Protein backbone atom coordinates (compact mmCIF):
# COMPACT_ATOMS: atom_id res chain seq x y z
CA UNK A 1 0.00 0.00 0.00
CA UNK A 2 1.25 3.50 -0.84
CA UNK A 3 0.58 5.93 2.01
CA UNK A 4 1.09 9.68 2.32
CA UNK A 5 1.43 11.14 5.82
CA UNK A 6 0.91 14.91 5.89
CA UNK A 7 1.52 17.17 8.86
CA UNK A 8 0.12 20.71 9.08
CA UNK A 9 0.74 23.34 11.72
CA UNK A 10 -0.77 26.48 13.19
CA UNK A 11 0.16 28.61 10.19
CA UNK A 12 -2.72 26.83 8.42
CA UNK A 13 -5.04 25.88 11.27
CA UNK A 14 -5.27 29.36 12.79
CA UNK A 15 -6.56 31.00 9.60
CA UNK A 16 -10.01 29.77 8.45
CA UNK A 17 -9.51 30.77 4.80
CA UNK A 18 -6.11 29.08 4.62
CA UNK A 19 -7.49 25.99 6.32
CA UNK A 20 -10.40 25.75 3.87
CA UNK A 21 -8.00 26.11 0.94
CA UNK A 22 -5.68 23.46 2.37
CA UNK A 23 -8.47 20.96 3.04
CA UNK A 24 -9.72 21.39 -0.52
CA UNK A 25 -6.20 20.62 -1.78
CA UNK A 26 -5.89 17.73 0.66
CA UNK A 27 -9.17 16.27 -0.61
CA UNK A 28 -7.60 16.08 -4.10
CA UNK A 29 -4.37 14.53 -2.86
CA UNK A 30 -4.22 11.05 -4.44
CA UNK A 31 -4.13 7.66 -2.74
CA UNK A 32 -4.21 6.58 0.90
CA UNK A 33 -3.44 9.48 3.23
CA UNK A 34 -3.22 10.45 6.89
CA UNK A 35 -3.36 14.01 8.20
CA UNK A 36 -1.52 14.91 11.44
CA UNK A 37 -2.10 18.21 13.23
CA UNK A 38 -1.52 20.15 16.42
CA UNK A 39 -2.88 23.64 17.01
CA UNK A 40 -0.65 25.26 19.60
CA UNK A 41 -1.42 28.89 18.80
CA UNK A 42 -5.16 28.32 19.16
CA UNK A 43 -4.61 26.35 22.38
CA UNK A 44 -2.56 29.23 23.80
CA UNK A 45 -5.28 31.72 22.88
CA UNK A 46 -8.01 29.65 24.56
CA UNK A 47 -5.83 29.09 27.60
CA UNK A 48 -5.14 32.80 27.99
CA UNK A 49 -8.88 33.52 27.80
CA UNK A 50 -9.33 31.14 30.76
CA UNK A 51 -6.41 32.53 32.72
CA UNK A 52 -3.98 29.72 31.89
CA UNK A 53 -0.89 31.34 30.42
CA UNK A 54 1.27 29.23 28.08
CA UNK A 55 4.77 28.37 29.23
CA UNK A 56 7.25 27.39 26.51
CA UNK A 57 10.85 26.16 26.68
CA UNK A 58 12.76 25.91 23.38
CA UNK A 59 9.47 25.84 21.51
CA UNK A 60 8.06 23.01 23.65
CA UNK A 61 4.96 23.52 25.77
CA UNK A 62 5.10 22.88 29.50
CA UNK A 63 1.90 20.90 30.09
CA UNK A 64 0.41 20.96 33.59
CA UNK A 65 -3.03 19.50 34.29
CA UNK A 66 -4.93 22.66 33.32
CA UNK A 67 -2.93 23.00 30.10
CA UNK A 68 -3.52 19.33 29.28
CA UNK A 69 -7.28 19.88 29.59
CA UNK A 70 -7.06 22.86 27.24
CA UNK A 71 -4.93 21.20 24.55
CA UNK A 72 -7.14 18.10 24.66
CA UNK A 73 -10.28 20.20 24.16
CA UNK A 74 -8.72 22.27 21.38
CA UNK A 75 -6.74 19.60 19.49
CA UNK A 76 -9.01 16.59 19.87
CA UNK A 77 -12.28 18.53 19.94
CA UNK A 78 -12.57 21.92 18.31
CA UNK A 79 -9.87 21.67 15.63
CA UNK A 80 -10.11 17.98 14.83
CA UNK A 81 -13.88 17.72 14.54
CA UNK A 82 -14.21 20.92 12.51
CA UNK A 83 -11.69 19.55 10.02
CA UNK A 84 -13.48 16.19 9.90
CA UNK A 85 -16.76 17.97 9.15
CA UNK A 86 -15.19 20.06 6.38
CA UNK A 87 -13.60 17.01 4.79
CA UNK A 88 -16.93 15.18 4.86
CA UNK A 89 -18.35 18.11 2.89
CA UNK A 90 -15.52 17.53 0.38
CA UNK A 91 -16.56 13.86 0.07
CA UNK A 92 -13.62 12.60 2.12
CA UNK A 93 -14.71 9.98 4.66
CA UNK A 94 -12.53 11.36 7.44
CA UNK A 95 -12.26 10.02 10.97
CA UNK A 96 -10.77 12.03 13.83
CA UNK A 97 -8.46 10.24 16.24
CA UNK A 98 -6.36 10.78 19.33
CA UNK A 99 -3.64 8.30 20.16
CA UNK A 100 -6.03 6.73 22.69
CA UNK A 101 -8.62 5.82 20.05
CA UNK A 102 -8.09 2.22 19.00
CA UNK A 103 -4.87 2.33 21.04
CA UNK A 104 -3.41 4.10 18.01
CA UNK A 105 -0.38 5.72 19.68
CA UNK A 106 1.07 4.71 23.03
CA UNK A 107 3.48 7.15 24.65
CA UNK A 108 5.50 7.43 27.82
CA UNK A 109 5.48 10.52 30.02
CA UNK A 110 8.74 12.34 29.40
CA UNK A 111 11.25 11.78 32.17
CA UNK A 112 12.30 14.81 34.19
CA UNK A 113 15.90 15.82 33.49
CA UNK A 114 16.80 19.49 33.38
CA UNK A 115 13.18 20.47 32.67
CA UNK A 116 9.88 19.03 33.88
CA UNK A 117 7.62 19.20 30.83
CA UNK A 118 4.66 17.82 32.76
CA UNK A 119 2.11 15.73 30.87
CA UNK A 120 4.13 15.47 27.68
CA UNK A 121 4.52 12.14 25.93
CA UNK A 122 7.20 10.57 23.77
CA UNK A 123 5.91 7.98 21.30
CA UNK A 124 6.68 4.36 22.11
CA UNK A 125 4.38 2.35 19.84
CA UNK A 126 2.01 2.81 16.89
CA UNK A 127 -0.88 0.42 16.22
CA UNK A 128 -0.10 -0.06 12.52
CA UNK A 129 -2.61 -2.88 12.11
CA UNK A 130 -5.49 -0.63 13.22
CA UNK A 131 -4.28 2.24 11.04
CA UNK A 132 -3.95 -0.05 8.03
CA UNK A 133 -7.48 -1.37 8.57
CA UNK A 134 -8.88 2.17 8.56
CA UNK A 135 -7.10 2.96 5.30
CA UNK A 136 -8.31 -0.28 3.69
CA UNK A 137 -11.87 0.74 4.59
CA UNK A 138 -11.36 3.95 2.59
CA UNK A 139 -11.26 6.16 5.68
CA UNK A 140 -9.01 9.22 5.98
CA UNK A 141 -7.54 9.39 9.51
CA UNK A 142 -7.01 12.84 11.07
CA UNK A 143 -4.63 12.30 13.97
CA UNK A 144 -4.16 15.04 16.55
CA UNK A 145 -1.35 15.64 19.04
CA UNK A 146 -2.92 13.84 22.03
CA UNK A 147 -1.63 10.35 22.88
CA UNK A 148 -1.98 8.05 25.92
CA UNK A 149 0.15 5.83 28.13
CA UNK A 150 -2.32 2.87 28.24
CA UNK A 151 -2.66 3.50 31.98
CA UNK A 152 -5.52 5.97 31.67
CA UNK A 153 -3.41 9.10 31.19
CA UNK A 154 -3.60 11.38 28.14
CA UNK A 155 -0.37 13.09 27.08
CA UNK A 156 0.43 16.12 24.95
CA UNK A 157 2.79 15.01 22.16
CA UNK A 158 4.66 16.94 19.48
CA UNK A 159 2.79 16.67 16.16
CA UNK A 160 6.01 16.56 14.09
CA UNK A 161 7.16 13.59 16.17
CA UNK A 162 3.79 11.88 15.74
CA UNK A 163 3.96 12.27 11.95
CA UNK A 164 7.46 10.81 11.92
CA UNK A 165 6.47 7.91 14.21
CA UNK A 166 3.44 7.06 12.06
CA UNK A 167 5.57 7.19 8.92
CA UNK A 168 8.41 5.02 10.22
CA UNK A 169 6.03 2.48 11.74
CA UNK A 170 3.91 2.14 8.58
CA UNK A 171 7.06 2.02 6.39
CA UNK A 172 7.86 -1.44 7.77
CA UNK A 173 5.07 -2.87 5.60
CA UNK A 174 4.12 -0.10 3.15
CA UNK A 175 5.59 2.51 0.83
CA UNK A 176 5.37 5.76 2.80
CA UNK A 177 6.02 9.39 1.90
CA UNK A 178 6.11 12.05 4.62
CA UNK A 179 5.12 15.69 4.01
CA UNK A 180 5.75 18.52 6.48
CA UNK A 181 3.72 21.67 5.70
CA UNK A 182 4.88 24.82 7.48
CA UNK A 183 5.12 28.58 6.97
CA UNK A 184 8.13 28.65 4.63
CA UNK A 185 8.40 27.64 0.97
CA UNK A 186 10.97 25.01 1.94
CA UNK A 187 14.42 24.94 3.47
CA UNK A 188 15.91 28.33 2.59
CA UNK A 189 19.46 29.55 2.08
CA UNK A 190 18.25 32.98 3.23
CA UNK A 191 15.33 32.72 5.65
CA UNK A 192 14.15 36.20 4.59
CA UNK A 193 14.06 35.28 0.90
CA UNK A 194 11.28 32.87 -0.05
CA UNK A 195 12.90 32.35 -3.46
CA UNK A 196 16.12 30.93 -1.98
CA UNK A 197 14.73 27.40 -1.69
CA UNK A 198 17.14 24.48 -1.51
CA UNK A 199 15.26 21.98 -3.72
CA UNK A 200 17.06 18.84 -2.52
CA UNK A 201 19.03 18.04 0.62
CA UNK A 202 20.95 14.90 1.51
CA UNK A 203 23.04 14.29 4.63
CA UNK A 204 26.26 15.66 3.14
CA UNK A 205 24.62 18.90 2.05
CA UNK A 206 22.79 19.17 5.38
CA UNK A 207 25.97 18.80 7.44
CA UNK A 208 27.79 21.35 5.28
CA UNK A 209 24.96 23.89 5.59
CA UNK A 210 24.86 23.44 9.37
CA UNK A 211 28.59 24.16 9.58
CA UNK A 212 28.03 27.34 7.57
CA UNK A 213 25.07 28.27 9.85
CA UNK A 214 22.76 28.41 6.82
CA UNK A 215 20.53 25.87 8.56
CA UNK A 216 20.01 26.58 12.26
CA UNK A 217 17.49 26.95 15.10
CA UNK A 218 14.08 25.32 14.60
CA UNK A 219 14.91 23.87 11.19
CA UNK A 220 17.54 21.54 12.66
CA UNK A 221 15.10 19.31 14.64
CA UNK A 222 12.76 19.19 11.61
CA UNK A 223 15.57 17.93 9.38
CA UNK A 224 16.94 15.60 12.05
CA UNK A 225 13.47 14.01 12.24
CA UNK A 226 13.36 13.82 8.44
CA UNK A 227 16.69 11.97 8.16
CA UNK A 228 15.74 9.65 11.00
CA UNK A 229 12.53 8.79 9.15
CA UNK A 230 14.50 8.02 5.98
CA UNK A 231 16.92 5.81 7.91
CA UNK A 232 13.95 3.85 9.23
CA UNK A 233 12.45 3.11 5.83
CA UNK A 234 10.36 6.12 4.79
CA UNK A 235 10.57 6.59 1.02
CA UNK A 236 11.09 10.36 0.98
CA UNK A 237 10.32 13.49 2.99
CA UNK A 238 9.09 16.83 1.66
CA UNK A 239 9.07 20.20 3.46
CA UNK A 240 7.20 23.22 2.12
CA UNK A 241 4.13 25.42 2.18
CA UNK A 242 0.71 23.82 2.51
CA UNK A 243 -0.55 25.47 -0.67
CA UNK A 244 2.21 23.72 -2.65
CA UNK A 245 1.35 20.25 -1.37
CA UNK A 246 -0.61 19.26 -4.48
CA UNK A 247 2.41 20.06 -6.66
CA UNK A 248 4.61 17.91 -4.44
CA UNK A 249 2.21 14.98 -4.94
CA UNK A 250 2.84 15.26 -8.69
CA UNK A 251 6.60 15.28 -8.30
CA UNK A 252 7.02 18.96 -9.15
CA UNK A 253 9.72 20.95 -7.36
CA UNK A 254 7.81 23.28 -5.08
CA UNK A 255 9.59 22.82 -1.79
CA UNK A 256 12.52 20.85 -0.40
CA UNK A 257 12.89 17.11 -0.89
CA UNK A 258 14.97 15.28 1.71
CA UNK A 259 16.87 12.26 0.38
CA UNK A 260 18.93 9.69 2.21
CA UNK A 261 21.32 9.09 -0.69
CA UNK A 262 24.74 10.68 -0.48
CA UNK A 263 26.27 12.65 -3.33
CA UNK A 264 29.37 14.76 -3.78
CA UNK A 265 28.72 18.41 -3.00
CA UNK A 266 30.80 19.65 -5.90
N, C-alpha and C positions, 0 to 999 in steps of 0.2 A: 504494500500500500504506500502511495506517495502522500506525505502529510506536510502541510505548511503550518508552522507555529508563528503567530504574529503578536508582538507585544506593542501596545500603545501606552502613552503616558499622559500626564496632565495637560500638556500643550495641546492635546486634542480634546480630552474629556471635559476640560473646563470651559470650552467654547461651544455652545449648542450648534452653531452653524458649521463649524469645523467638524464636529462629531457627526452630524448628519451627512456631510460630504464624505467623510471617511467610511461610515457604515454603508453608504451606497457603493463606494469603491470595493469595500470588503465583500459585499454581496455578489460582486462580479468576479471576485478572485476565484480562479478555477480549482477544482479538486477538493480533497478532504482538508479541512482547516480548523485550527483552534485559535481563539483570541484570548490573550492574557492582558489583564489591566490592573492598575492600582487606582489612584485618585487622590494623591496626597494633598494637593492644594485645596481641593474641595473639603477634604476631611479637616484640614487646618481651619478653614473658614467656618465650618459648622462647630468645631470645637471652641473657637474663639467666641462665637455667638452664645455658647453655653458656659463661658467662663473657664474653659480648659485650654490653656495656652500651649501651643506646640513647642516641644523641646527637641532640637536636632543636634546631632554630633556627626561631623563629616558627612552630612547629607542623609544620615540615618535617623529615623524617628525613635526617640525614647518612648516606650509604650507602657504606661502604667494602666491600672484597671479602667479608669475613666476614659483614657485614650483608646484602649482596646474596644470598649463599647462603641465609641464614636466611629473608629475606622471600620468596625464590623457593620454598623448601620449604613455607613456611606458606601463602602466597597461592595459588600454582599447584598445590600438592599437597594438604595437609591440609584447608584450608578449601574450596577449589574442588571437590575430588572428593567430599567428604562432602555438599556441597550438591547436586551432580549426582545422587548416589545417592538422597538424600531426595526429590528432585523426580521421579526415575524411579518411586519408590514411589507418588507422587501422580499417576502417569500423565502426567507431563510429559517429553517426549523431549528432555532437556537435554543439552547438550554443553559441556564446560569448555574454555576457551581462554585462552592468553596472547596477547600481541600478536605473538609469533613464529609462532604456529600459523596456517598459511595466509597468512602475511605480513599479518596482520590490522591491526596498528598499528605503524608505523615511527616511531621517535623519534630525537632527537639528544641526545647527552650534554650536559647543561647546562653552558654556558660558565662559567668561574670569573671572578667579579667580586669582590665584597666577601667572598663565602663560597664555599668549595669544597664542593659538596654530594656530590661523589663520583659514584657510578654511578646518577645520577638522570637520567631522560629527560623531554624535552618533546616532545609529539606533533607530528609533521610531516605524516603521511599516514595515512588510514584506507582499507582495502581494502573499499569499499562493495559492489563486485560480489560478492565472496566472502560478505560478511555477508548480502546480499540473497538469495543462493542458499541459504544455510542456512535462512533464514526461510521461503522458498518450499517447502523440503522439510519444513516443519512442525517444525523443530528450535528449541529454546529456548537461545540462546547465554548462557553464564555467563562473563563476561569479567573477569579479575582484573587487578591493578595492575602486572603485569610486561609490558614491551614489549621491542622490540629495535631495533638500529640498522642491520640488514641487512648488518652486517659481522661477525656472529658474537658480538656482545655484547648480553647482556640488560641491561635498565635498569629501575630502580624508578621508577614513575610515579604521580603523584597520581590517585586513583580519581575524584575530582570532575572533574578535567580530562579524564580518559578519557571519562566519561559525556558531558560537554559536546562533546568532539571527535566521538564517535560520533553524537550527535544532530545537530550542525551538518552533518556530512558526509552523513548519510542524508537530511537535510531537503532536499538539492538535488534529490532525485528522489521523495521520499515525504512523507507527512504525519506529522510526528513530534511527540510530546509527551515532555517530560523531567520525571522525578520524582526529587527528592532526599529520601530518608528519613534523618532524624537524630533526636537525642534530645530535641527540643523539639516542641511541638504546631504550630509554625509560626514565622513572624517575630513577635516579641512586643514590645509597647510597654514592658512591664516584664518583664525576663528572669526574675524570680522568681515571676511570676504566669502560670501556664499558660493562664489564661482571658483574657489580654490579647492575643489573636491579632489581627494585622492581616490581614483576609481577602483583601485585594487590594492590590497595590503596582504602580504604574507609575513611570516615571523621575522625574516631578515629585515624587511623594510620597516616593520613595526619597531624592532629593537634600535635600528638606526635613527628613526624619527624621535624615539624617546630620549636617546642620547643628545640629540640636537634640541630637545625641549619643544619640538613642534607638536608632539602629542603629550599632554600632561593633564593633571587634575582629574575631573570626572570621567574623561574619555578613557583613561587607563583601565579602571575596573570593567568598563563595558567591553573593551577589546580583550582583556584578560579572560572574561567570561566567554567571549566569542571563540578564542583559540582553544580554550578548555573544551568547549562543545565540539569543535572540529576534531580534537584529539580523541574524543569519546564516540566518534562515529557519525556526527551530523554532517550532511552532505556539503552545505555551504551556509554562510551567514551574511546577511545584508543589513546595512545600517543607513537610514536616510529619512526623509520627510514622509509623513503619512500619505500626503497627496500624490507621492511618486510610487506608491506601493504597487499599483496596477502595472506600471512600466517594468518594475523589477520582476513581476511574475512572468513577463514576456521576454525576459533576458536582455532588456535594454538598459544601458548604463545611465542610471539616474540617481545613484547614491554610491556607497562604498561596498564592494564585495570583499569579504574576508576569506582567504584561501589558506589551506594548511601546507600547500606545496611550497618548496623553497626554490628561489631563483637567485641568480646573481643580480646585484643592485645595478651594475653598470655593464 
